[in-house]
Amino acid sequence: MSERDDLALCLRMLEHQGIIDFNGHASIRTEGGMFINIGSAQRSRLTAADICTVDLDGTLIEGAGKPPLEFHLHAGIYRDRPEVGAIVHAHPSWSTFLTMTGHDYLPVFAQGTLVHPVPVLDTPDSINSPEMSARLNKVMGERPAALMKSHGAVTVGADIVEAFVLIVYLEENVRRQYMARQIGEPYAFSEAEAEAARKKLWTEGLFRRTWEHYRAKLEDA
């Protein structure tokens, strides 16, 4: 599969899991720019034909449509963080509920430790300008994920598999955190436990296995 195919598959899997809906976008770094889904494309039916190529100023290089208005989110991260090869931005329900109510993200299961701590951008505004992108980058620093108050989440990775898996883990962690709160106070991993989990779970093989798990669920649907 090409990188465009992988990107389209990523977005279809995210839509199938309810992590994105009619909005949301993902990108892969290219020489001088990025592959990113066309803003008007139907996320549940994305194919490689719905992926455009733009430079870091958003100028269309190739494709059948324009990038999302929040392409600035991707461009700003790529400019500031050369280690990042792919980005996902979505509006996952559980994670967004957390920011609406002011609760901190707690690492309540092993995979959830991979993104902890998760900083929060204290505004619901869209990341649709270089200025907003700079604000997000300042909050996010070198972390693999960030939340945005009453808005959504962003994850970054060395490749699209990593960025996809991290946002899946983030959303599942927050769902479990919420469900545990219905019974009592959730147990949060200690720093030593979280570090041990990260050492064990942050591997290319496990990321790929998680990706293939969700790919199979989509294909069986």
Disulfide bonds with the S-S distance in Angstrom:
none
